[in-house]
C-alpha cells in the first residue's frame, strides 16, 4: 500500500495491485503487481509525495511539484528553479523564507530524503552553488563541520567540502559544496565502476582512527544498532525453529564484530556520482560513528544479488561476515517473502561458512544448495 500526500497532508491511499512488468525487469521487485492508481485533483504549485504505507520510505522518484507547461519550462536542466516564479509557490514559499534572509538566492533546487521530507535545499547565489540541510540543529551542524575538518579533509575522503555559516545573530548553518551529478541509485549497475569505487572508499573509512574527543561527539545509535536493538523481536516472531536459530546466531555474531569508523547511512542515495569526473562522493555524514564491520557495505549493496555483491565486497573474512549478517537481517525485515528464497539460502550458507574461520570460508562464494541450514 502507498500513501499520497499533497502539501504535507495525506490525501489518498492505494493498494499496489496493477501489473508493472518494467519494475520486475529492473530487479526492484519479484511480484509484478506493484502499480497503483490515485485519482486526485491537483493544481499548479502542489507538492505531491508518494511513500510506502508501512515503512514510510519514499518511492523512487516519488516527489513532484505540479506546474503548468510554462512553469515547467522555466526549470533548467540541472533541476534548479528560478526564484521567480517558483519561490512564490505554496510548496516552497515558507521553506525559502529563512534562507532568503541569509543568502542572495537566484535559483534553488529542493532535495528530498527517503521519507519524502525536504532534507536540504541547493541554492544558486552570485558566489556559486551550495547545499544547506533543512532544520538541522546547531549542535549537529557543528559536529559535522568538526568531523570534516579533523578527519575527512585531512584524509582526503571523497566527499563535498563542509563549512559553517554564522549569521550576525549567532545562528549556525551547515553548508556543503554543491556537486552536479546523479545519485548512485540512479546510476545503475550496468557500469559497476562507480559502485566498486564506493565500496573501496567504504573500506578505507574503516581504517580511519578518529580521536577520542571526536568519537565522543559522534552519534551513539546508528542504523546497524537500531536493526539489532529495536527489531530483534520482529525478526523472530513467527519463525520456524531452524530460521529462529539462524537469526539468533546472526544477532549474537553481530555483537562480536569489531567496531570501525563508518559512514553510518551509506545507502546509494547518499552517494553522488560527479557528472564531470565520474567520481563518487559520499554525502550526509550525520550518522557517522563506530559501527560493526560490514554494516556500511550491507546498506550500500542492499538490492544487489548477494552472489554479485559478495564478489564486489571481497576483503577479510570478518568484513564479509558482517556484510552477510546485516544484509540477511535487513532483507528479512523488508521483504515478507525473503526467508526461504534463493537469496536467503545463499546468505545463510555463507554465514555458516564465514562464521567458522576455516580454509573453506576464505574461498570464492559457493553455489547455492537446497535447505536453509
TIVEXTI-676947 format. One record per residue (C-alpha): x, y, z; residue number from 1; chain; residue in one letter. Coordinates in Angstrom, 3 decimals. Example, Ala and Ser with C-alpha at 12.3 -4.5 7.8 and 13.67 -1.06 7.14 Angstrom:
{site {12.300,-4.500,7.800},1,A,A}
{site {13.670,-1.060,7.140},2,A,S}
END
This chain:
{site {0.000,0.000,0.000},1,A,X}
{site {1.152,3.549,-0.698},2,A,X}
{site {0.093,6.867,0.819},3,A,X}
{site {-0.114,10.003,-1.338},4,A,X}
{site {0.224,13.379,0.362},5,A,X}
{site {-0.392,16.814,-1.134},6,A,X}
{site {1.324,19.770,0.534},7,A,X}
{site {2.168,17.569,3.561},8,A,X}
{site {-1.450,16.443,4.048},9,A,X}
{site {-2.219,12.756,3.454},10,A,X}
{site {-4.934,12.724,0.784},11,A,X}
{site {-5.169,9.201,-0.609},12,A,X}
{site {-4.039,5.620,-0.045},13,A,X}
{site {-3.965,2.911,-2.657},14,A,X}
{site {-3.175,-0.778,-2.826},15,A,X}
{site {-0.393,-1.781,-5.194},16,A,X}
{site {-2.159,-4.293,-7.417},17,A,X}
{site {-1.740,-3.095,-11.008},18,A,X}
{site {0.863,-5.005,-13.061},19,A,X}
{site {4.228,-3.270,-13.629},20,A,X}
{site {6.439,-5.716,-15.577},21,A,X}
{site {9.023,-2.955,-16.073},22,A,X}
{site {9.666,-2.910,-12.304},23,A,X}
{site {10.319,-6.659,-12.318},24,A,X}
{site {12.667,-6.318,-15.281},25,A,X}
{site {14.596,-3.653,-13.367},26,A,X}
{site {15.060,-6.079,-10.467},27,A,X}
{site {13.207,-3.858,-7.989},28,A,X}
{site {10.533,-6.438,-7.137},29,A,X}
{site {9.733,-10.100,-7.624},30,A,X}
{site {5.945,-9.596,-7.812},31,A,X}
{site {4.773,-7.594,-10.873},32,A,X}
{site {1.637,-6.281,-9.101},33,A,X}
{site {3.171,-3.147,-7.619},34,A,X}
{site {1.378,-0.420,-9.607},35,A,X}
{site {-1.450,1.789,-8.342},36,A,X}
{site {-3.914,4.483,-9.450},37,A,X}
{site {-4.794,7.585,-7.449},38,A,X}
{site {-7.494,9.924,-8.851},39,A,X}
{site {-6.656,13.299,-7.301},40,A,X}
{site {-7.458,16.858,-8.311},41,A,X}
{site {-4.204,18.849,-8.275},42,A,X}
{site {-3.300,22.462,-9.018},43,A,X}
{site {-0.028,24.154,-10.028},44,A,X}
{site {2.290,24.509,-7.055},45,A,X}
{site {1.063,21.403,-5.217},46,A,X}
{site {3.848,19.301,-3.709},47,A,X}
{site {2.987,15.608,-4.110},48,A,X}
{site {4.766,12.789,-2.299},49,A,X}
{site {4.211,9.038,-2.587},50,A,X}
{site {5.553,6.812,0.186},51,A,X}
{site {5.145,3.232,1.332},52,A,X}
{site {2.276,2.883,3.783},53,A,X}
{site {4.128,0.809,6.393},54,A,X}
{site {7.765,1.842,6.464},55,A,X}
{site {7.192,5.436,5.368},56,A,X}
{site {10.025,5.317,2.820},57,A,X}
{site {9.622,7.301,-0.357},58,A,X}
{site {9.137,5.546,-3.657},59,A,X}
{site {11.962,6.208,-6.083},60,A,X}
{site {11.110,9.443,-7.924},61,A,X}
{site {8.169,9.732,-5.527},62,A,X}
{site {8.213,13.539,-5.224},63,A,X}
{site {6.772,16.008,-7.733},64,A,X}
{site {5.751,19.659,-7.900},65,A,X}
{site {2.721,20.212,-10.099},66,A,X}
{site {3.116,23.007,-12.612},67,A,X}
{site {1.666,24.031,-15.950},68,A,X}
{site {3.894,23.878,-19.029},69,A,X}
{site {5.200,27.481,-18.765},70,A,X}
{site {6.308,26.808,-15.178},71,A,X}
{site {7.983,23.519,-16.089},72,A,X}
{site {9.804,25.237,-18.909},73,A,X}
{site {11.462,27.681,-16.518},74,A,X}
{site {13.314,24.919,-14.605},75,A,X}
{site {16.761,24.339,-16.072},76,A,X}
{site {18.429,21.034,-16.888},77,A,X}
{site {20.212,20.797,-13.535},78,A,X}
{site {16.918,20.919,-11.636},79,A,X}
{site {17.451,24.470,-10.345},80,A,X}
{site {14.318,26.583,-10.435},81,A,X}
{site {14.419,30.390,-10.697},82,A,X}
{site {13.247,32.156,-7.569},83,A,X}
{site {10.573,33.775,-9.740},84,A,X}
{site {8.033,32.232,-10.164},85,A,X}
{site {8.873,29.041,-8.246},86,A,X}
{site {9.792,30.720,-4.979},87,A,X}
{site {6.236,32.025,-4.713},88,A,X}
{site {4.574,28.611,-4.959},89,A,X}
{site {2.824,27.311,-1.856},90,A,X}
{site {5.180,24.310,-1.722},91,A,X}
{site {8.283,26.495,-1.285},92,A,X}
{site {7.381,29.950,-0.027},93,A,X}
{site {7.730,29.240,3.703},94,A,X}
{site {10.725,26.942,3.228},95,A,X}
{site {12.709,29.605,1.438},96,A,X}
{site {11.827,32.480,3.759},97,A,X}
{site {14.588,31.863,6.392},98,A,X}
{site {17.161,31.180,3.652},99,A,X}
{site {16.405,34.402,1.776},100,A,X}
{site {17.450,36.320,4.893},101,A,X}
{site {20.946,34.761,4.729},102,A,X}
{site {21.581,34.185,1.018},103,A,X}
{site {21.034,36.174,-2.153},104,A,X}
{site {19.152,33.384,-3.898},105,A,X}
{site {18.915,33.384,-7.687},106,A,X}
{site {17.604,29.821,-8.080},107,A,X}
{site {17.044,26.803,-5.898},108,A,X}
{site {16.643,23.041,-6.044},109,A,X}
{site {14.816,21.098,-3.286},110,A,X}
{site {16.438,17.830,-2.222},111,A,X}
{site {14.180,15.231,-0.615},112,A,X}
{site {15.119,12.369,1.682},113,A,X}
{site {13.927,8.759,1.656},114,A,X}
{site {10.747,9.550,3.599},115,A,X}
{site {9.844,12.428,1.289},116,A,X}
{site {10.664,15.166,3.781},117,A,X}
{site {12.719,18.063,2.498},118,A,X}
{site {16.267,17.151,3.543},119,A,X}
{site {18.212,20.039,2.031},120,A,X}
{site {17.995,22.965,-0.354},121,A,X}
{site {20.545,23.570,-3.078},122,A,X}
{site {20.956,27.302,-3.657},123,A,X}
{site {22.396,29.229,-6.571},124,A,X}
{site {23.850,32.531,-5.443},125,A,X}
{site {26.207,35.075,-7.057},126,A,X}
{site {29.080,33.300,-5.236},127,A,X}
{site {28.180,29.873,-6.617},128,A,X}
{site {26.091,26.877,-5.594},129,A,X}
{site {25.824,25.446,-2.091},130,A,X}
{site {23.671,22.885,-0.276},131,A,X}
{site {22.027,23.745,3.041},132,A,X}
{site {20.456,20.992,5.202},133,A,X}
{site {16.986,21.982,6.373},134,A,X}
{site {16.090,22.090,10.047},135,A,X}
{site {19.490,20.924,11.290},136,A,X}
{site {20.158,21.905,14.928},137,A,X}
{site {23.284,23.942,15.570},138,A,X}
{site {24.932,21.128,17.569},139,A,X}
{site {24.592,18.697,14.659},140,A,X}
{site {25.921,21.296,12.216},141,A,X}
{site {28.983,21.894,14.382},142,A,X}
{site {29.523,18.141,14.779},143,A,X}
{site {29.558,17.521,11.030},144,A,X}
{site {31.814,20.508,10.381},145,A,X}
{site {34.262,19.248,13.008},146,A,X}
{site {34.190,15.736,11.539},147,A,X}
{site {35.054,17.141,8.124},148,A,X}
{site {37.755,19.447,9.463},149,A,X}
{site {39.504,16.919,11.733},150,A,X}
{site {39.075,13.605,9.891},151,A,X}
{site {37.536,13.671,6.414},152,A,X}
{site {39.502,16.571,4.919},153,A,X}
{site {42.959,15.552,6.270},154,A,X}
{site {42.485,12.037,4.836},155,A,X}
{site {41.074,13.390,1.560},156,A,X}
{site {37.899,11.339,1.824},157,A,X}
{site {35.747,11.584,-1.308},158,A,X}
{site {33.027,13.949,-0.125},159,A,X}
{site {31.906,17.563,-0.707},160,A,X}
{site {33.582,20.191,1.468},161,A,X}
{site {31.606,21.212,4.584},162,A,X}
{site {31.704,24.583,6.335},163,A,X}
{site {29.759,26.584,8.908},164,A,X}
{site {27.953,29.829,8.143},165,A,X}
{site {27.336,32.036,11.178},166,A,X}
{site {24.975,34.985,10.931},167,A,X}
{site {25.032,38.254,12.875},168,A,X}
{site {22.629,36.867,15.488},169,A,X}
{site {24.888,33.874,16.174},170,A,X}
{site {22.811,31.381,14.223},171,A,X}
{site {24.758,28.464,12.739},172,A,X}
{site {24.073,26.775,9.414},173,A,X}
{site {25.972,23.928,7.755},174,A,X}
{site {26.879,24.416,4.089},175,A,X}
{site {28.175,21.809,1.651},176,A,X}
{site {29.695,22.281,-1.783},177,A,X}
{site {27.155,21.519,-4.497},178,A,X}
{site {28.055,18.592,-6.768},179,A,X}
{site {26.432,18.342,-10.193},180,A,X}
{site {25.622,14.709,-10.843},181,A,X}
{site {23.234,11.881,-10.068},182,A,X}
{site {22.947,9.655,-7.041},183,A,X}
{site {24.358,6.151,-7.237},184,A,X}
{site {20.892,4.558,-7.128},185,A,X}
{site {20.070,6.265,-10.446},186,A,X}
{site {23.464,5.434,-11.930},187,A,X}
{site {22.539,1.772,-12.311},188,A,X}
{site {24.735,-1.310,-12.201},189,A,X}
{site {25.379,-1.823,-15.904},190,A,X}
{site {28.690,0.009,-15.404},191,A,X}
{site {29.858,-1.085,-11.935},192,A,X}
{site {32.914,1.204,-11.725},193,A,X}
{site {31.237,3.843,-9.543},194,A,X}
{site {29.860,1.153,-7.225},195,A,X}
{site {33.218,-0.574,-6.878},196,A,X}
{site {34.958,2.733,-6.186},197,A,X}
{site {32.383,3.478,-3.478},198,A,X}
{site {32.998,0.045,-1.942},199,A,X}
{site {36.712,0.776,-1.753},200,A,X}
{site {36.014,4.110,-0.057},201,A,X}
{site {33.784,2.350,2.481},202,A,X}
{site {36.691,0.027,3.284},203,A,X}
{site {39.117,2.941,3.580},204,A,X}
{site {36.809,4.639,6.070},205,A,X}
{site {37.119,1.586,8.316},206,A,X}
{site {40.864,2.248,8.609},207,A,X}
{site {40.460,5.840,9.853},208,A,X}
{site {41.054,6.462,13.558},209,A,X}
{site {39.058,9.435,14.890},210,A,X}
{site {40.360,10.978,18.089},211,A,X}
{site {38.614,10.025,21.353},212,A,X}
{site {37.296,13.596,21.638},213,A,X}
{site {35.746,13.339,18.168},214,A,X}
{site {34.306,9.870,18.836},215,A,X}
{site {32.582,11.243,21.933},216,A,X}
{site {30.675,13.729,19.744},217,A,X}
{site {29.536,11.214,17.113},218,A,X}
{site {26.131,9.560,17.121},219,A,X}
{site {25.722,6.870,19.791},220,A,X}
{site {22.990,4.970,17.935},221,A,X}
{site {23.196,4.006,14.284},222,A,X}
{site {21.193,2.103,11.695},223,A,X}
{site {23.076,-1.115,12.490},224,A,X}
{site {22.460,-0.780,16.231},225,A,X}
{site {18.776,0.013,15.724},226,A,X}
{site {18.447,-3.027,13.489},227,A,X}
{site {19.558,-5.235,16.386},228,A,X}
{site {18.220,-3.380,19.420},229,A,X}
{site {14.763,-2.469,18.098},230,A,X}
{site {13.968,-5.149,15.542},231,A,X}
{site {15.084,-8.452,17.046},232,A,X}
{site {11.560,-9.330,18.217},233,A,X}
{site {10.132,-8.601,14.767},234,A,X}
{site {12.835,-10.764,13.223},235,A,X}
{site {11.993,-13.740,15.450},236,A,X}
{site {8.189,-13.634,15.643},237,A,X}
{site {6.542,-16.478,13.745},238,A,X}
{site {9.793,-18.071,12.558},239,A,X}
{site {10.324,-21.807,12.348},240,A,X}
{site {12.879,-23.426,14.638},241,A,X}
{site {15.708,-23.505,12.078},242,A,X}
{site {15.087,-19.935,10.908},243,A,X}
{site {14.940,-18.700,14.501},244,A,X}
{site {18.212,-20.402,15.426},245,A,X}
{site {19.893,-18.864,12.394},246,A,X}
{site {18.715,-15.335,13.222},247,A,X}
{site {19.741,-15.704,16.876},248,A,X}
{site {23.192,-16.876,15.763},249,A,X}
{site {23.497,-13.858,13.471},250,A,X}
{site {22.443,-11.441,16.203},251,A,X}
{site {24.991,-12.996,18.560},252,A,X}
{site {27.760,-12.856,15.962},253,A,X}
{site {26.962,-9.222,15.118},254,A,X}
{site {27.758,-8.267,18.703},255,A,X}
{site {31.233,-9.757,18.348},256,A,X}
{site {32.216,-7.885,15.186},257,A,X}
{site {34.889,-5.185,15.557},258,A,X}
{site {33.593,-1.615,15.551},259,A,X}
{site {35.227,0.620,12.985},260,A,X}
{site {34.703,4.159,11.723},261,A,X}
{site {31.851,4.112,9.218},262,A,X}
{site {29.608,6.485,7.292},263,A,X}
{site {26.580,5.149,9.170},264,A,X}
{site {23.921,5.631,6.477},265,A,X}
{site {25.625,4.572,3.266},266,A,X}
{site {22.640,3.839,1.041},267,A,X}
{site {23.008,4.620,-2.654},268,A,X}
{site {21.085,7.909,-2.418},269,A,X}
{site {23.891,9.189,-0.169},270,A,X}
{site {26.467,8.772,-2.926},271,A,X}
{site {26.639,11.314,-5.766},272,A,X}
{site {28.461,10.433,-8.977},273,A,X}
{site {30.096,13.643,-10.204},274,A,X}
{site {28.885,14.390,-13.726},275,A,X}
{site {32.221,15.757,-14.921},276,A,X}
{site {34.667,13.233,-13.424},277,A,X}
{site {32.518,10.154,-12.748},278,A,X}
{site {33.924,10.165,-9.214},279,A,X}
{site {31.528,9.021,-6.452},280,A,X}
{site {31.267,11.363,-3.467},281,A,X}
{site {29.777,10.438,-0.087},282,A,X}
{site {27.254,12.867,1.453},283,A,X}
{site {25.182,13.190,4.665},284,A,X}
{site {27.619,12.353,7.477},285,A,X}
{site {25.180,12.898,10.326},286,A,X}
{site {25.194,9.202,11.312},287,A,X}
{site {28.965,8.659,11.114},288,A,X}
{site {30.470,6.750,14.009},289,A,X}
{site {31.914,3.429,15.154},290,A,X}
{site {29.781,0.639,13.650},291,A,X}
{site {30.146,-3.139,13.320},292,A,X}
{site {32.428,-4.081,10.442},293,A,X}
{site {30.451,-4.728,7.243},294,A,X}
{site {27.362,-2.706,8.205},295,A,X}
{site {28.134,0.112,5.747},296,A,X}
{site {28.588,-2.297,2.835},297,A,X}
{site {25.365,-4.141,3.651},298,A,X}
{site {23.487,-0.838,3.485},299,A,X}
{site {25.224,0.175,0.249},300,A,X}
{site {24.664,-3.125,-1.595},301,A,X}
{site {21.113,-3.834,-0.453},302,A,X}
{site {19.185,-4.946,-3.528},303,A,X}
{site {22.248,-6.202,-5.419},304,A,X}
{site {22.100,-10.016,-5.933},305,A,X}
{site {24.073,-11.449,-2.967},306,A,X}
{site {26.454,-13.541,-5.051},307,A,X}
{site {27.440,-10.473,-7.103},308,A,X}
{site {27.590,-8.258,-4.026},309,A,X}
{site {29.956,-10.600,-2.183},310,A,X}
{site {32.252,-10.749,-5.207},311,A,X}
{site {32.455,-6.945,-5.070},312,A,X}
{site {32.929,-6.809,-1.289},313,A,X}
{site {35.942,-9.119,-1.154},314,A,X}
{site {38.200,-8.255,1.750},315,A,X}
{site {38.673,-10.126,5.001},316,A,X}
{site {36.541,-12.939,6.372},317,A,X}
{site {35.200,-10.672,9.135},318,A,X}
{site {34.229,-7.970,6.632},319,A,X}
{site {32.265,-10.441,4.529},320,A,X}
{site {30.723,-11.963,7.667},321,A,X}
{site {29.453,-8.550,8.762},322,A,X}
{site {28.118,-7.877,5.263},323,A,X}
{site {26.287,-11.245,5.250},324,A,X}
{site {24.731,-10.698,8.696},325,A,X}
{site {23.404,-7.190,8.108},326,A,X}
{site {22.252,-7.984,4.575},327,A,X}
{site {20.258,-11.009,5.764},328,A,X}
{site {18.683,-9.186,8.719},329,A,X}
{site {17.803,-6.110,6.638},330,A,X}
{site {16.168,-8.164,3.892},331,A,X}
{site {14.284,-10.284,6.440},332,A,X}
{site {12.736,-7.092,7.795},333,A,X}
{site {11.992,-5.504,4.417},334,A,X}
{site {10.684,-8.436,2.361},335,A,X}
{site {7.921,-10.672,3.699},336,A,X}
{site {8.876,-13.490,1.315},337,A,X}
{site {12.641,-13.257,1.813},338,A,X}
{site {13.186,-16.183,4.184},339,A,X}
{site {13.016,-19.329,2.095},340,A,X}
{site {14.164,-17.573,-1.077},341,A,X}
{site {17.319,-18.471,-3.002},342,A,X}
{site {18.999,-15.286,-1.743},343,A,X}
{site {18.228,-16.238,1.873},344,A,X}
{site {19.642,-19.736,1.376},345,A,X}
{site {22.814,-18.308,-0.162},346,A,X}
{site {23.380,-15.836,2.681},347,A,X}
{site {22.605,-18.455,5.342},348,A,X}
{site {25.128,-20.809,3.827},349,A,X}
{site {27.775,-18.108,3.632},350,A,X}
{site {27.106,-17.167,7.270},351,A,X}
{site {27.749,-20.726,8.370},352,A,X}
{site {30.982,-20.881,6.409},353,A,X}
{site {32.305,-17.420,7.296},354,A,X}
{site {31.475,-17.734,10.997},355,A,X}
{site {33.917,-20.661,11.140},356,A,X}
{site {37.417,-19.425,10.161},357,A,X}
{site {38.419,-22.392,8.051},358,A,X}
{site {40.166,-22.602,4.711},359,A,X}
{site {36.814,-23.150,3.005},360,A,X}
{site {35.485,-19.826,4.286},361,A,X}
{site {38.297,-17.962,2.556},362,A,X}
{site {37.415,-19.414,-0.848},363,A,X}
{site {35.190,-17.989,-3.553},364,A,X}
{site {31.447,-17.955,-2.851},365,A,X}
{site {29.949,-21.426,-3.376},366,A,X}
{site {26.904,-22.443,-5.311},367,A,X}
{site {23.547,-22.414,-3.586},368,A,X}
{site {22.432,-25.763,-2.169},369,A,X}
{site {18.912,-26.597,-1.109},370,A,X}
{site {17.914,-26.148,2.522},371,A,X}
{site {18.236,-23.137,4.805},372,A,X}
{site {20.720,-24.609,7.278},373,A,X}
END
